[in-house]
Amino acid sequence: MKARKWVRPLRIALACVLVLVAGGGTWIVVQNDFAVREVRVTIPGPKQPLKGVLALPTEGKGPRGLVVLVHGDGVADASRDGFYRPIWEAFARAGYASLSWNKPGVDGAPGNWLHQSMSDRGAEVDAALDWAKRRPEIDPNRLGVWGISQGGWVLPKVAGDRTDLRFMILVGAAVNWLRQGEYNLRAELEDQGAPDGRLDAELRRRAAQIRLLEEGAGYDEYLASGLDDPPMSRDRWRFVLRNFRADVTDRLPKVRTPTLLLLGDHDRNVDVKETEAAYRAGVPQGLLTVETLRDGSHSAVKYELDDPDSLLGLITYIAAPRSLYVPDYLDSLTEYVRKHGR
């Protein structure tokens, strides 16, 4: 999910004022009332405690099944600034609770997410699942996972190593870190209408950066290269250095659980054709379902709203957050969990 400049208190407050002045206050309250009860929890993590939210259905009786959610790249609190609440509600309609947590270093959580590898993130998922199985609200025999973007390098290993998962759902999952980066670069330059000379220059810059990564260059050497303006932070460089070889191809044949792969046809971050081909070739026969989200972005949001500076996206986020997502996406989550999570 893209980092959104407008998900900041001052801009949100301004938009709220504008919409409230227009007379839609009561309607907004209704649109932001989700059929889940959020409980703050602390999960014993592999390296430090995880500060999370357990979102329980408000209807029906427990114990509940559980979906563990795994973030994509970037700073993320447990609700991803509220973007997960419609997703939590979709799982609640299937009788499932949801569990997610602040990335280390975010919103008071200890640690620093930029110090993590994809294996570290997988260890967090395992710890969260094992913790949840001991909770009285949770049915330990009905567990599933959902991941977006970078979560696609985390969850297939989890799903291959465990035997207690009913399903795995992936949204905008990439296959190879380096190929994804080049695809994203080309797509962004194409959207900007950049001339061929600009693309050639950016590809040369990228090739030089990859050489530094392959050589294990330290941060000072990276800064001296002058490749990026502005440069990555020290932590970000080390994060990329730790993870740039990520590739999920060899993990897919080991997946043991039914898998739903959701791909937006307007994804500019991930080459969804490569992703679909890799999953169809790798995931064992009979386990994979692929759905293309028409007019969907990388995060299953309507592509015309998935712009950090979109005023319409901002208003939708505040006034009708369920409407951010492409039609049928939330229903697909509910139906898949009902089918495979019994």
N, C-alpha and C positions, 0 to 999 in steps of 0.2 A: 504494500500500500504506500502510495507516495506520501512524502512529508508535505504537509499542507501548511503554508505560511499563515493561512487564515484561521487555523485552529489555535488561536491565541486569545487570552482573556479579553483584551481590549476590542478586538475585532468582533468577537462573539457577542460581547455586550452591546456593541453598536448595532449589529444585525438584529439582536433581540429587541432593542428599542424601536428600530424601524418597523419590524413586523408587528410588534405590540401596538404601535401607533396606528397601524393599518387595521386594527380591530380583530386580530386573529389570536389573541392571547389564550382563550379557553381551548381553542382547537389545537394549539401548539402543545398545551399541557397534555391533552389526550394523546397526541401523536408521539409524545415522549414518555408515555406510561407503558412499560413493558411487563409482560406476564412472567416475571422472574423476581425472586427475592435474593438480593445480593448479600452475601456473608463474607466479611473480611477474614482471611485465614493466613496462617503462617505454615509453610511446608518445609520440613527439614530437607534442605538441598544437599547435593554432593559436596559443595564447597562453602556455601553460606545459606542461611535461611532464605526462602523465596516468599515474598509478600504478594499474596494473591487474592482473587475473588472467586468464590464458589457461588454460581448463579443457579438457584434452585427453582424449579417450576412452582408456580403459585396454585396450580390446580392438580387434583389427583393426590394419591398417597404414595409414600416411599416404601422401601428404598428405591432410589432412582438409578437408572443407567447414567453413565458419565461420558462426556466428550472433553478431552484435554486439548486446548487450543495452543498452537505454536505460532509465534509472530514471524513476520518477515524481517527485513533489515531495518536499521534505524532505531531511534529512541521510541520506546513503547511502554505505556503503563498497562495494567491488567485489561482494561476495556478498550485499548487503542483509541484513547480520546473519545470513547463512546461509540465508535464504529462497530464494535462487537455486539452491542446490545440487541440489535435486530437478529443477529446470528444466534445469540443465546436464546432468544425467544423462539426462533425456528426449531432449535433442538428441544426446547421445553415443550413444544407442541407434540413432539414425539415421545414425551415422557422422560427426557434426559436432562440432567443437570450439565452445566458447563464449568470448566475450571481453567483459569489462565492467571498469569502473574506478571508483576512488573519485571522488566528486564533488570539485571543487576545494575545498581547505580541510579535507577529511575524512581522518582517519587518516594524517596526515603529507603529504597531497598539497598542492602549492602552489596559491595562489589562493583564491577565495571564490565558491562556487556561487551565492550571492545577488547577485553582480554580473553574472550571465549573462542574456542574452536567449535566446529559443527558437532564434534563428538562431545564436547562439554555441554552443548545444548541438548543433545540426545540424553545425556546422563540426567539432566534436569527433568526431562519428560518421564524417564523411568522412575525417578524418585517421586514425582507427583502421582503417577499411577499407583505405585506401591503404597504411598501414603493414603490415597483415596480409597483403596480397597479395604482399609481398616476403619473407614468412617461409617457410622450407623446409617447415615442418609443415603449411602451409595451401595448399589448392588454390584459386588465384585465380579459377577459373571456377565455384566453388560458394560463393556468398556470400548470406547472408540477414540480416535484422534482426528483432528482437523488441523491443517497447516496451510499457510499462504507463503508464496514466493520463496524466500530463503528456507522456510520450513520444509521445502522439498528436498533439501540436502540433509535434513534432520530425521524426518519420520520414516522413510523407507528402511533405514537401518533398524529403527525401533520396531517396525512392523515385521522385519525379518528375524529379529532376535527373540521376540516375545510370542507366546502361544495363547495369550488371554485377551486379544483384541478381536472385537466383532467386525470392525470396519476401519478404513482410513479414507479421509477426504482431503484432497489436495487442490488448491486454487492457484493458478498461475505459477506452477512449479517449474523450475529450470532444471536442466540436465548438467551442464558444464559451466563453471564459473567464468572462465575466460571467453568462451563462445557467447555466453549471455551478455557479457560486457560489451563485446564488439557489436552484437546485434542491437543492443540498446543505444550505443553510440551512433550507429548508422540510422536507426529509426528517429532519433532526436534531431539529427542533422537534416534528415529528409523532411521532417515536420517543419523545420525552420527554413526550408528552401535554400540550404547552404549550397554554394557552388562546388563543383567537383574538386577544385583545388583545395578547398577547406577540408573536405573529407580526406583527401590524400594526406594532408598535413596532420590531421588528427590521428589517422591510422599509423603514421610514422611515429608520432609522439607516444601512442599507445604501445607500439612494438618496443620502443625504448624503455618504457616503464615495465613491461613484462620481462625484459632482459634483466632489469634491476631486481625484480622479484625472484627470478630464477637463480640469480647469483646470491640471493639472501642479503641484499644490501641493507645496511642500517639506515636509520632515519636521517642522519647527517649527510650520508651519501645521496639519499633521495633528494634532500633539500638542495644540495649542491648541483643536482642535475637540472634544476629549474624547469622541470617538465610540466608542472601544474601551477596555474595562477588563478586563485590562491592555492597553496599546497595543502595536502591533507594534514591533519593533526598527527602528532607522534603516535597516539593511540590508534587512530584510523589506519595509518600505514602498517603498524604492527598487526592489526586485525586482518588487513588484506594479505599481508605476508603469511599469516598463519593459515588462511583459508583459500587462497587463490587456486589451489589445485583441486578444489572440490568438484567431484563428478559422481553422479548417482548411478551411472550405467551398471556397474558391477553389483550394485545392491538390489536391483529390480528383480532378478530371478529368485532372490531369497525371500521376497515378500510372501507372507503366508495368509494374508487377510483380504477380504473383498475391498476393492479400492475404487473410489469415484474420483475421476480426474476432471476438473472443471476449468475450461480454457476460454478466455475472452477473445473474440475475433478482432478486437482493436487493442490487443496487448502490445505495448511499445517497449516493455522491459524484457520480455521473454519470447523467444522464437517458439511459438506454440506448435508449429508443424514439427520441429525437431523433438519437442517434448512428447507429442502424441506418438510419433514414430518410435521413439525410444521406449515408451511405456508399453506400446502394443507388442514390440519385439521382446521386451524383457520380462514383464509381469506374467507369471504363469497363467495359462489358458483358463478362462472361466472366472477369473477373479476381477477383471478390469471392466469398468464402465467409463466411457468418455462422453462428456457433454460439452458442446460448444455454446458459449453464452453470446447470443447475438447482440451486437452493439455494446459488448462488455469490455471493460478495461482490464488491466493487470489484476486489479483487486475486486473484480465482479461489479464494480460501480459503473453506471452508465458513462460511456466514454466522454460524452459532452459535459458531464459534471465533474470528471476526474482531472481537474486542473486546479493547482494550488491557488490560483488567483481568480477562479470563477465565482462571480457574485451569485449566480444562480445555484452553484454548488454549495456555497455558504448558506444561503437561505434554506435550501433543501435540507442540509445537515441539521439546521436548527428547527425548522418547522415541520419536516416530514422525513425523518432519518431513514425509515424503511424504504422510501422512494428513491434513495440514492442508488440502490442496487437494481440491476437489470431485472425485468420481469421473469418470474419463475425461479430465480436463483434461490431465494429463501424457501420456496415450496420444494425445490429439489432437495435441499438439505433435510427438510422434514421427512419427505417421502423415502429418501434413501435410508435414513436412520430407522424409520418404522419398519422397513423391509428387512434390514440386516441386523437390527439391534434388538430383536425380540428375545 
